[in-house]
Amino acid sequence: MINLVLVDDEVNQINLIKDCVENYFPQIKILGTASSVPEAETLIRSTKPDLVFSDIDMPPYTGFDLLQRFEKIDFGVVFITGFDKYAVRAFEVAAVDYLVKPVTPEDLQRAIKKFEVEAERKRSAEMLQVLLHNHNISQKDEMHIALPKFSGFDVLKLKQVIHIRGEGNYSRFFLTDNTERLVTKQLGVYEKALTDFDFFRVHKSNMVNLAHVKSVSHNNGGEVIMSNGNTIEIARGRKEDFLLRLKPI
C-alpha cells in the first residue's frame, strides 16, 4: 500500500486526481489533501506519506517552498505543472518526475509505477536536492545536473560538462576531469533541458557547452575545438545560429 498526499490549490484538479486514484489504483491510499503550502506541511508532518503529488504554482507559495520546509525529504514527490517549458526543463535537468496538466490516468500510472520500483524511491531524495539547489542559485555555471546510469545517478556541475555526444538511445558526456559518462537518455532530451544554460547542439550527434569552446575553425565547412582538445563538426545549417550564440560568451 502506498500512502499518498495531494497538494493543489485548484479543487477541480484535486478531485480529478482523487477520482483517478480511487478508480484505477487500489494499491494507493489517499491520506489527505491540502490546498496551500502551510496546510500541506502540517498534513505531511502528521501523516508521514510515502508519496506527495504537489502543484508548483500555489500563490503566494510554490511547491519548492513546500519542500524547503523539511530538513529531510523522506517521501517521494511528483510535481504537477501547467505547460511551462522552463519548469519542465528544470525537472529534466534534475531527473525529478513531473506531470503536466491536465493529468490523465495514464500519466498517474507512469508516475506510480516508477515510484513502486524500490531503486527509484532510494534515489528520489537526492534528485529533489538537485532540483532545489538549482532553484536557489542564480549562476548558471553552479547548476547541477543528475545523469541517470544503469544503477543510479551521477550528480555533476554543468560547468564540468565539456560536450555531449549522442549515441543512439544513449548520450556520452565528456567531462573536465578527462572522464566520460554514458547516460541512458537520448541527446534530444538534453537539447531541450540545457539550451537555456549555454549549451548548443552544433550537429545532430553533438551538443557543446559554449563556455568550453576554445576556438572555431572553418575547415571542412566548420569545426569547433573544445577545451579538452576534441574537434567537433558544425552542421552547415546550424553554423550561423551557433556563431550568434557564441558571441556573448
C-alpha positions as CSV (number, residue, x, y, z in Angstrom):
1,M,0.0,0.0,0.0
2,I,1.3,3.5,-1.0
3,N,0.2,6.3,1.3
4,L,-0.4,9.5,-0.8
5,V,-1.0,13.2,0.0
6,L,-2.3,15.5,-2.7
7,V,-1.4,19.2,-2.7
8,D,-3.0,21.7,-5.1
9,D,-4.9,25.0,-4.8
10,E,-7.3,24.0,-7.5
11,V,-10.2,22.0,-6.1
12,N,-11.1,20.6,-9.6
13,Q,-7.5,19.3,-10.0
14,I,-7.5,17.5,-6.6
15,N,-10.9,16.0,-7.4
16,L,-9.7,14.8,-10.8
17,I,-6.7,13.1,-9.3
18,K,-8.7,11.6,-6.4
19,D,-11.2,10.1,-8.8
20,C,-8.4,8.6,-10.9
21,V,-6.6,7.1,-7.9
22,E,-9.8,5.7,-6.4
23,N,-11.0,4.2,-9.6
24,Y,-7.7,2.8,-11.1
25,F,-5.2,2.3,-8.3
26,P,-6.4,0.2,-5.4
27,Q,-2.8,-0.1,-4.0
28,I,-2.9,3.7,-3.1
29,K,-4.5,5.2,0.0
30,I,-5.1,8.9,0.0
31,L,-4.2,10.2,3.5
32,G,-5.5,13.7,2.8
33,T,-5.4,16.8,0.6
34,A,-4.1,20.3,1.1
35,S,-4.8,23.5,-0.9
36,S,-1.9,25.6,0.4
37,V,1.7,25.1,1.4
38,P,1.2,25.7,5.2
39,E,-1.7,23.2,5.2
40,A,0.4,20.7,3.2
41,E,3.3,21.0,5.6
42,T,1.1,20.2,8.6
43,L,-0.6,17.3,6.8
44,I,2.7,15.8,5.7
45,R,4.3,16.0,9.1
46,S,1.3,14.4,10.8
47,T,0.5,11.6,8.3
48,K,4.1,10.8,7.0
49,P,3.1,9.8,3.5
50,D,5.2,7.6,1.1
51,L,4.4,9.9,-1.8
52,V,3.3,13.5,-2.4
53,F,1.7,14.9,-5.6
54,S,2.3,18.6,-5.4
55,D,1.3,21.5,-7.7
56,I,4.1,24.0,-8.4
57,D,2.2,27.3,-8.5
58,M,0.2,28.0,-5.3
59,P,0.4,31.7,-4.7
60,P,1.9,33.2,-2.6
61,Y,4.0,29.9,-2.4
62,T,5.4,27.3,-4.7
63,G,6.0,23.6,-4.5
64,F,9.6,24.4,-4.0
65,D,8.7,26.4,-0.9
66,L,6.9,23.3,0.5
67,L,10.0,21.1,0.2
68,Q,12.3,23.7,1.7
69,R,10.2,23.5,4.9
70,F,11.6,20.0,5.6
71,E,15.0,19.3,6.9
72,K,14.9,15.8,5.4
73,I,12.8,14.8,2.5
74,D,11.9,11.2,3.3
75,F,8.9,10.9,0.9
76,G,8.7,10.7,-2.8
77,V,7.5,13.8,-4.8
78,V,5.9,14.1,-8.2
79,F,5.4,17.7,-9.2
80,I,2.3,18.8,-11.2
81,T,2.7,21.7,-13.5
82,G,1.0,23.6,-16.3
83,F,2.8,23.6,-19.6
84,D,5.7,25.8,-18.6
85,K,8.8,24.9,-20.7
86,Y,11.1,26.4,-18.1
87,A,9.7,24.4,-15.3
88,V,9.8,21.2,-17.4
89,R,13.5,21.8,-18.2
90,A,14.3,22.3,-14.6
91,F,12.8,18.9,-13.8
92,E,14.6,17.2,-16.7
93,V,17.9,18.6,-15.6
94,A,17.4,17.3,-12.0
95,A,15.8,14.0,-13.2
96,V,12.8,14.7,-11.0
97,D,9.4,13.2,-12.0
98,Y,6.6,15.6,-13.1
99,L,3.2,15.5,-14.6
100,V,1.8,18.2,-17.0
101,K,-1.8,19.3,-16.5
102,P,-4.4,18.1,-17.3
103,V,-3.3,14.8,-15.6
104,T,-4.6,11.6,-17.2
105,P,-4.9,8.1,-15.7
106,E,-2.0,7.1,-18.0
107,D,0.2,9.9,-16.5
108,L,-0.6,8.7,-13.0
109,Q,0.1,5.1,-13.9
110,R,3.6,6.0,-15.2
111,A,4.4,8.1,-12.1
112,I,3.2,5.4,-9.7
113,K,4.9,2.5,-11.5
114,K,8.2,4.5,-11.3
115,F,7.7,5.1,-7.6
116,E,7.0,1.4,-7.0
117,V,10.5,0.5,-8.1
118,E,12.5,0.4,-4.9
119,A,15.6,1.8,-6.5
120,E,13.7,4.9,-7.6
121,R,12.5,5.5,-4.1
122,K,16.0,5.5,-2.8
123,R,17.2,8.0,-5.4
124,S,14.3,10.4,-5.2
125,A,15.6,12.4,-2.2
126,E,18.9,13.1,-3.9
127,M,17.3,14.2,-7.1
128,L,15.0,16.6,-5.2
129,Q,18.1,18.1,-3.6
130,V,19.5,18.8,-7.1
131,L,16.2,20.5,-8.1
132,L,16.2,22.7,-5.0
133,H,19.8,23.6,-5.4
134,N,19.2,24.7,-9.0
135,H,16.1,26.6,-7.9
136,N,18.0,28.6,-5.3
137,I,21.1,29.7,-7.3
138,S,21.4,32.4,-9.9
139,Q,24.7,31.5,-11.6
140,K,24.4,29.1,-14.5
141,D,27.8,27.5,-14.0
142,E,26.8,26.5,-10.5
143,M,23.8,24.5,-11.7
144,H,23.8,20.8,-11.0
145,I,22.7,18.0,-13.4
146,A,21.6,14.5,-12.5
147,L,22.8,11.9,-15.0
148,P,20.9,8.6,-15.0
149,K,23.1,5.5,-15.4
150,F,22.4,1.7,-15.2
151,S,22.4,1.7,-11.4
152,G,21.6,5.1,-10.0
153,F,22.6,8.7,-10.8
154,D,25.8,10.8,-11.1
155,V,25.3,14.4,-9.9
156,L,27.6,16.9,-11.6
157,K,28.0,20.7,-12.0
158,L,27.1,21.8,-15.5
159,K,30.5,23.6,-15.8
160,Q,32.1,20.1,-15.6
161,V,30.5,19.1,-18.9
162,I,32.5,20.0,-22.0
163,H,30.3,18.4,-24.6
164,I,27.8,15.7,-25.1
165,R,27.7,13.2,-28.0
166,G,24.5,11.3,-29.0
167,E,25.0,7.5,-29.5
168,G,21.6,6.2,-30.5
169,N,19.4,5.8,-27.3
170,Y,22.4,7.0,-25.2
171,S,24.4,10.1,-24.6
172,R,28.0,10.3,-23.8
173,F,29.2,13.2,-21.5
174,F,32.8,14.4,-21.8
175,L,34.0,16.0,-18.6
176,T,36.7,18.4,-17.4
177,D,38.5,15.6,-15.5
178,N,39.0,13.8,-18.8
179,T,36.5,11.1,-17.9
180,E,33.3,10.2,-19.7
181,R,29.8,9.2,-18.6
182,L,27.4,7.1,-20.8
183,V,23.9,8.1,-19.9
184,T,20.6,6.2,-20.7
185,K,18.9,9.1,-22.4
186,Q,18.9,10.4,-25.9
187,L,20.7,13.6,-26.9
188,G,17.4,15.3,-27.7
189,V,16.4,15.2,-24.0
190,Y,19.4,17.3,-23.1
191,E,19.0,19.7,-26.0
192,K,15.6,20.6,-24.6
193,A,16.9,20.8,-21.0
194,L,20.1,22.6,-21.5
195,T,19.6,25.1,-24.3
196,D,18.9,27.9,-21.8
197,F,22.1,27.1,-19.9
198,D,24.6,28.0,-22.6
199,F,24.6,24.6,-24.4
200,F,24.2,24.4,-28.2
201,R,23.6,21.5,-30.5
202,V,26.1,22.1,-33.3
203,H,25.3,18.8,-35.1
204,K,22.7,16.1,-34.9
205,S,25.2,14.0,-32.9
206,N,26.9,16.6,-30.7
207,M,26.0,19.3,-28.2
208,V,28.6,21.7,-26.8
209,N,29.0,23.8,-23.6
210,L,29.7,27.3,-25.0
211,A,31.9,28.1,-22.0
212,H,34.3,25.3,-23.1
213,V,34.6,26.4,-26.8
214,K,38.3,27.2,-27.3
215,S,38.1,28.2,-31.0
216,V,36.2,27.8,-34.2
217,S,37.7,26.6,-37.4
218,H,36.3,27.0,-40.9
219,N,37.9,23.7,-42.1
220,N,35.6,21.2,-43.6
221,G,32.7,23.7,-43.5
222,G,33.1,24.4,-39.9
223,E,34.5,22.8,-36.7
224,V,34.6,23.7,-33.1
225,I,37.6,23.0,-30.9
226,M,36.7,22.3,-27.3
227,S,38.8,22.9,-24.1
228,N,39.7,19.2,-23.9
229,G,41.2,19.3,-27.5
230,N,38.3,17.5,-29.1
231,T,37.2,18.7,-32.6
232,I,33.5,18.6,-33.4
233,E,31.9,19.2,-36.8
234,I,29.4,22.1,-37.1
235,A,26.4,21.3,-39.3
236,R,26.1,23.7,-42.1
237,G,22.5,24.6,-41.2
238,R,23.4,25.3,-37.6
239,K,26.6,27.4,-38.1
240,E,25.1,30.8,-38.3
241,D,22.9,30.3,-35.1
242,F,25.9,28.8,-33.3
243,L,28.2,31.8,-34.1
244,L,25.4,34.2,-32.8
245,R,25.1,32.3,-29.6
246,L,28.8,32.2,-29.2
247,K,29.4,35.9,-29.3
248,P,28.2,36.9,-25.8
249,I,30.2,34.1,-24.1
